[in-house]
Amino acid sequence: MTEFATMDFHPQPQAGEARPWAFPAPERGTLDNGLTVLRCHRPGQQVVAVEVLLDAPLDAEPTGLDGVATIMTRAFSEGTDKHTAEEFAAELERCGATLDAHADHPGVRLSLEVPASRLAKALGLLADALRAPAFEDSEIERLVANRLDEIPHETANPGRRAAKELYKQLFPADSRMSRPRQGTEETVEGIDSAAVRAFYERHVRPSTATAVVVGDLTGVDLDAVLGDTLGAWTGSPAKPRPVPSVTADDTGRVIIVDRPGSVQTQLLIGRVGADRHDRVWPAQVLGTYCLGGTLTSRLDRVLREEKGYTYGVRAFGQVLRSAPDGSGAAMLAISGSIDTPNTGPALEDLWTVLRTLAAEGLTDAERDVAVQNLVGVAPLKFETAAAVASTLADQVEQYLPDDYQSTLYRQLAATGTVEATAAAVSAFPVDRLVTVLVGDAEQIEEPVRALGIGEVTVVPAE
């Protein structure tokens, strides 16, 4: 008689009770040198993230020296009064730390990640970079040369070329926003170590800077560590620079950047929208997500799944510059790439999607999925210290309260379908969109003109 083995099954695990989640609340303080500090203890996060924000916005760059903020930012890790560039890199590596930096319209930001056990050493290196950067002639010359080498590659990239043209079209020529963030060949060529140091001395000081520290701070005397490192950074007192107003021309029109022989058309449609302080922001986030925030959004359902014109089209809102009085602005955009022969039909269908949205609105199902995706996954989005630190830094940079993120998620969850529809329609009005197409003008110009979505202009790719 054959005997059959038996198996004992363990009980199926049961889901635990859901715990309420809220975005971490920081503690705020100020060092003796005037540096504002936000700290956030995150148990278990053994990699500590530090963000330092400097009040050195792009519009502060001297006339004709666009890109000097970027060169300065890159030079922070190229040596100090204590270490050569090679030594500085080696010291960071010994700490297991990474240091990144970038310059943008609101200002300069440095981002440090380091194991908690090496925090004091890494903060000392960061403080040295801010306090006494070397700005050696040879290093600045190398950074300038590297930047000049990057520019042709950016021009050759259809997505970067489309963005460059959109900003040029939207903003007045005398606005810093109309020009590339990292400068042009003409402006970067004029940058030297004297220009970098002058920009540094004029705008980099602790009294107008903010440091955000996030991670497991158990056993770390953060006050003492900060006092010995960033607290030793000195500089003359100053008031933060006023935030300039943003003006833009979103008259409906089409600009074709001619790329003869291109098999695809890069699409970027945009206009300037409300400041992040505006009460419409939560509904705009939700409505824009329903329109084109993910693979299941309306634009993708039509242009990718039904028609097969593209691998994906996205709609998004991106803060350009935020102001305490709400006079800042955001970029509202739709982007993607389309095979050249279908450029005209795809644009026609895209405009049909926008018109149908205005006429019929979003569905409750679309709204519910968007809320679930935006709010439901928030705890996963902020699992790392770096994600929390970056978001806290965004809030500081955009003059938002420390509890803004938690408030935003509550507002998203409470936003109804009608509100989300109204915000999305207002964000993307069919007659107030600047459309940039990077592609073969010979093949796409006439089909696009026939759509009647705005005056069509063809410009060379450069």
C-alpha positions in Angstrom: 0.0 0.0 0.0 1.4 3.4 -1.0 1.8 5.9 1.7 1.3 9.6 0.9 3.3 12.3 2.6 1.2 14.8 4.5 2.0 18.5 4.7 1.3 20.8 7.6 0.2 24.2 6.5 0.9 27.2 8.6 -2.0 29.6 9.1 -2.2 32.3 6.5 -0.8 35.6 7.9 -3.4 38.2 8.6 -2.9 41.9 7.8 -2.2 44.0 10.8 -4.1 47.1 11.7 -3.3 50.0 9.5 -1.3 52.6 11.3 -1.9 56.3 10.6 0.9 58.0 8.7 1.9 61.6 8.4 4.9 63.3 6.8 7.6 63.7 9.4 7.6 66.9 11.3 11.0 68.6 11.7 12.4 70.5 14.6 13.6 74.0 13.6 16.4 76.0 15.1 19.2 78.5 14.4 22.9 78.3 14.9 24.9 81.2 16.4 26.2 82.1 12.9 22.6 82.5 11.6 22.3 79.2 9.8 18.7 77.9 10.0 18.6 74.1 10.8 15.7 71.7 10.4 16.4 68.3 12.0 14.2 65.2 11.7 15.0 62.0 13.7 14.1 58.9 11.7 14.8 55.7 13.7 16.3 53.0 11.6 17.6 55.3 8.9 21.3 54.7 9.3 22.2 56.7 6.2 21.7 60.4 7.2 20.7 62.9 4.5 21.8 66.5 4.7 20.5 69.3 2.4 22.0 72.8 2.4 20.2 75.5 0.6 22.0 78.7 -0.4 20.3 81.9 -1.3 22.1 82.2 -4.7 19.4 82.1 -7.3 20.1 82.1 -11.1 18.7 85.6 -11.5 21.5 86.8 -9.2 24.1 85.8 -11.8 25.9 88.9 -13.3 24.9 89.9 -16.8 26.7 87.9 -19.4 27.8 85.2 -17.0 24.9 82.8 -17.1 26.3 79.5 -15.7 28.6 81.0 -13.0 26.3 79.5 -10.3 26.6 76.1 -11.8 30.4 76.3 -12.0 30.6 77.5 -8.4 28.4 74.7 -7.3 30.5 72.1 -9.0 33.7 73.7 -7.6 32.6 73.2 -4.0 33.9 69.6 -4.1 37.1 70.6 -5.9 39.3 71.4 -2.9 39.3 73.6 0.2 41.9 75.4 2.3 42.6 72.1 4.0 42.4 69.6 1.1 43.2 69.5 -2.6 40.5 68.3 -5.0 41.9 64.7 -4.9 42.2 64.7 -1.1 38.7 66.1 -0.6 37.3 63.3 -2.8 39.3 60.7 -0.9 38.2 62.0 2.4 34.5 61.8 1.3 35.1 58.2 0.1 36.6 57.3 3.5 33.4 58.5 5.1 31.3 56.4 2.8 29.7 59.7 1.8 28.3 61.2 -1.4 28.1 64.9 -2.1 26.0 66.3 -5.0 25.1 69.9 -5.8 23.1 71.8 -8.4 22.1 75.4 -9.2 18.5 76.3 -10.1 16.2 79.3 -10.3 15.5 79.3 -6.5 19.1 78.9 -5.4 22.0 76.4 -5.0 21.5 73.1 -3.1 24.1 70.7 -1.8 23.1 67.2 -0.9 25.1 64.9 1.4 24.4 61.3 2.3 26.6 59.5 4.9 26.4 56.7 7.4 25.3 58.1 10.8 28.6 56.9 12.4 30.5 59.2 10.0 28.2 62.2 10.2 30.6 64.4 12.1 33.5 63.8 9.7 31.3 64.3 6.6 29.7 67.5 8.0 33.2 68.8 8.6 34.1 68.3 5.0 30.8 69.9 3.8 31.5 72.9 6.2 35.0 73.3 4.8 33.6 73.3 1.2 31.2 76.1 2.2 33.5 78.0 4.4 36.7 78.0 2.4 36.4 76.6 -1.1 39.7 76.7 -3.0 38.4 77.8 -6.5 41.8 77.1 -8.0 42.3 78.6 -11.4 43.1 75.2 -12.9 40.0 73.6 -11.4 37.7 76.3 -12.6 39.2 76.1 -16.1 38.6 72.4 -16.1 35.0 72.8 -15.0 34.4 75.4 -17.6 35.9 73.2 -20.3 33.7 70.3 -19.1 30.6 72.5 -19.2 31.4 73.6 -22.8 31.8 70.0 -23.8 28.3 69.2 -22.4 26.5 71.9 -24.4 26.6 70.2 -27.9 25.3 67.0 -26.3 22.4 68.8 -24.8 21.6 70.5 -28.1 21.6 67.1 -29.8 19.2 65.7 -27.2 15.6 66.2 -28.5 14.1 66.5 -25.0 16.7 69.1 -23.8 16.3 71.0 -27.1 12.5 71.1 -26.7 12.8 72.4 -23.1 15.3 75.1 -24.2 12.9 76.3 -26.9 9.8 76.2 -24.6 11.5 78.4 -21.9 12.8 80.8 -24.6 9.2 81.1 -26.0 7.4 81.5 -22.7 9.6 84.0 -20.9 10.8 87.5 -22.0 14.4 87.6 -23.3 15.5 89.7 -20.3 14.2 87.1 -17.9 16.8 84.6 -16.6 14.1 81.9 -17.0 14.2 82.3 -20.7 17.8 81.1 -20.9 19.5 77.7 -20.1 20.0 77.1 -16.4 23.6 76.1 -16.8 24.5 78.9 -19.3 25.3 78.9 -23.0 28.6 78.5 -24.8 29.0 82.3 -25.1 28.4 83.0 -21.4 30.3 80.0 -19.9 33.4 80.9 -21.9 33.6 84.1 -20.0 33.7 82.5 -16.5 36.9 82.4 -14.6 38.0 81.8 -11.0 37.6 85.5 -10.2 34.0 85.5 -11.4 33.2 82.4 -9.4 34.8 83.8 -6.2 32.9 87.1 -6.6 29.6 85.3 -7.0 30.5 83.2 -3.9 31.4 86.2 -1.8 28.3 88.1 -2.8 25.7 85.3 -2.1 27.0 82.5 0.0 26.8 83.0 3.7 25.2 81.1 6.7 22.8 83.9 7.6 20.7 83.3 4.5 21.3 79.5 4.3 19.3 76.5 5.6 20.5 73.0 6.5 18.2 70.0 6.7 19.4 66.9 8.6 17.3 63.7 8.4 18.2 60.2 9.7 18.6 58.1 12.8 20.2 60.5 15.2 20.3 58.1 18.2 23.4 58.8 20.2 24.4 61.8 18.0 24.9 65.1 19.8 23.7 67.0 16.8 24.0 70.4 18.5 27.7 69.8 19.2 28.3 68.3 15.8 26.7 71.2 14.0 28.4 73.7 16.2 31.8 72.2 15.4 31.2 72.0 11.7 28.6 74.1 9.9 28.6 76.4 13.0 32.2 77.4 12.3 31.2 78.8 8.9 31.2 82.6 9.2 30.0 85.3 6.9 28.5 88.8 6.9 24.8 89.1 7.8 22.3 89.7 5.0 18.7 89.5 4.2 17.3 87.0 1.8 16.9 88.3 -1.8 13.4 89.3 -2.8 11.8 86.9 -5.2 11.3 88.5 -8.6 7.9 88.3 -10.3 7.4 85.9 -13.2 5.8 87.0 -16.5 5.1 84.7 -19.4 3.4 84.7 -22.8 1.3 81.6 -23.3 -0.5 82.7 -26.5 -1.4 79.5 -28.3 1.3 78.7 -30.9 3.4 76.0 -32.4 7.2 76.1 -32.8 8.8 73.3 -34.9 12.6 72.8 -34.2 13.7 71.3 -37.5 15.6 68.0 -37.3 15.7 66.7 -40.9 15.4 62.9 -41.1 14.2 62.5 -37.6 12.1 59.3 -37.2 10.4 60.7 -34.1 8.9 64.0 -33.0 9.7 65.2 -29.5 6.7 66.9 -28.1 6.6 69.4 -25.3 3.5 71.5 -24.6 3.5 74.0 -21.8 2.4 77.1 -20.1 2.9 78.9 -16.8 0.5 78.1 -13.9 -0.2 79.2 -10.4 2.2 79.4 -7.5 2.4 76.4 -5.1 0.8 78.6 -2.4 -2.4 78.9 -4.5 -5.4 77.1 -3.1 -5.9 75.4 -6.5 -2.6 73.5 -6.2 -4.0 70.2 -4.6 -6.8 70.0 -7.2 -4.4 70.8 -10.0 -2.0 68.0 -8.8 -4.9 65.6 -8.8 -6.4 66.7 -12.1 -3.0 66.7 -13.9 -2.3 63.2 -12.6 -5.7 62.0 -14.0 -4.8 63.5 -17.3 -1.3 62.2 -17.7 0.4 61.2 -14.5 0.8 57.5 -15.1 0.5 54.6 -17.7 -3.2 54.3 -16.9 -4.0 58.0 -17.3 -6.2 59.4 -20.0 -3.5 60.6 -22.4 -1.8 57.3 -22.4 -5.0 55.3 -22.8 -5.7 57.2 -26.0 -2.3 57.9 -27.5 -0.5 54.8 -26.4 -3.0 52.0 -25.9 -5.7 52.8 -28.4 -3.7 54.5 -31.2 -0.1 53.2 -30.7 1.4 56.6 -31.5 3.9 56.7 -28.6 5.5 54.7 -25.8 4.1 57.3 -23.3 2.9 60.8 -22.9 3.0 62.5 -19.5 1.3 65.6 -18.0 3.0 67.3 -15.0 3.3 70.4 -12.9 6.8 71.6 -11.8 7.5 74.5 -9.5 9.7 77.1 -11.2 9.9 79.6 -8.4 7.7 80.1 -5.3 7.3 83.3 -3.4 6.0 84.1 0.1 3.2 86.2 -1.3 2.1 83.6 -3.8 3.4 85.5 -6.9 5.7 82.7 -8.1 4.9 80.3 -10.9 4.9 76.6 -12.0 5.4 75.0 -15.3 2.5 73.0 -16.5 3.4 70.6 -19.3 2.7 67.6 -21.5 5.7 65.7 -22.9 6.4 62.6 -25.0 7.6 61.4 -28.3 5.6 60.3 -31.4 6.7 58.6 -34.6 7.1 61.2 -37.3 4.3 60.1 -39.7 1.7 60.2 -36.9 2.7 63.6 -35.4 -0.4 65.4 -36.9 -2.9 62.7 -36.0 -1.4 62.3 -32.5 -1.7 66.1 -31.8 -5.2 66.1 -33.1 -6.1 63.3 -30.7 -4.3 65.0 -27.9 -6.4 68.2 -28.4 -9.5 66.0 -28.6 -8.6 64.6 -25.2 -8.3 68.1 -23.8 -11.6 69.2 -25.3 -13.4 66.1 -24.1 -12.1 66.7 -20.6 -13.5 70.3 -20.7 -16.8 69.1 -22.1 -17.4 65.9 -20.0 -15.0 66.1 -17.1 -13.1 63.4 -15.3 -14.8 60.3 -13.9 -15.1 59.3 -10.3 -13.1 56.2 -11.1 -10.2 58.3 -12.5 -10.2 60.5 -9.4 -10.3 57.5 -7.0 -7.3 55.8 -8.7 -5.3 59.1 -8.7 -6.0 59.6 -5.0 -5.0 56.0 -4.2 -1.7 56.4 -6.2 -0.8 59.8 -4.9 -1.9 59.5 -1.2 -1.9 55.7 -0.6 1.8 55.2 -1.6 3.1 58.3 0.2 4.6 56.2 3.1 6.6 54.2 0.5 7.7 57.4 -1.3 9.3 58.7 1.9 10.9 55.6 3.2 14.5 57.0 2.9 16.0 59.8 4.8 17.1 61.4 1.5 13.5 61.6 0.2 12.3 63.3 3.4 15.3 65.7 3.5 14.7 66.6 -0.2 11.0 67.3 0.4 11.7 69.4 3.5 14.3 71.4 1.5 11.7 71.9 -1.3 9.4 73.3 1.3 12.0 75.7 2.6 13.0 76.8 -0.9 9.3 77.4 -1.7 8.5 79.3 1.5 6.1 76.7 2.6 5.3 75.8 6.3 7.0 72.7 7.7 3.7 70.8 7.9 2.8 71.6 4.3 3.3 68.0 3.0 0.9 66.5 5.5 -1.6 69.2 4.8 -1.3 68.5 1.0 -2.1 64.8 1.4 -5.2 65.6 3.4 -6.3 68.1 0.8 -5.7 65.6 -2.1 -7.8 63.0 -0.3 -10.6 65.5 0.2 -10.6 66.8 -3.4 -13.6 65.8 -5.4 -14.0 64.9 -9.1 -15.5 68.2 -10.0 -12.7 70.2 -8.4 -10.0 68.1 -10.0 -11.7 68.5 -13.4 -11.9 72.3 -13.1 -8.3 72.5 -12.1 -7.1 70.3 -15.0 -9.2 72.2 -17.6 -7.8 75.5 -16.2 -4.3 74.1 -16.3 -4.4 73.0 -19.9 -6.8 75.3 -21.9 -6.7 74.3 -25.6 -6.2 77.9 -26.8 -3.4 78.9 -24.4 -0.7 76.3 -24.9 2.8 76.7 -26.4 3.6 73.6 -28.4 7.2 72.8 -29.2 7.9 70.0 -31.7 11.5 68.8 -32.4 11.3 66.8 -35.6 11.5 66.7 -39.4 9.7 70.0 -40.4 9.3 68.8 -44.0 7.1 65.9 -42.9 5.2 67.4 -40.0 4.7 71.1 -40.7 1.7 70.9 -43.1 -0.2 68.3 -41.0 0.3 70.4 -37.9 -0.7 73.6 -39.7 -3.9 71.9 -40.8 -4.9 71.3 -37.1 -5.4 75.1 -36.5 -4.1 74.9 -32.9 -2.0 78.1 -33.3 0.4 79.9 -35.6 3.2 77.6 -36.7 6.9 78.8 -36.8 9.9 76.7 -38.0 13.3 77.3 -36.4 16.6 75.5 -37.1 17.9 72.9 -34.6 21.2 74.9 -34.3 
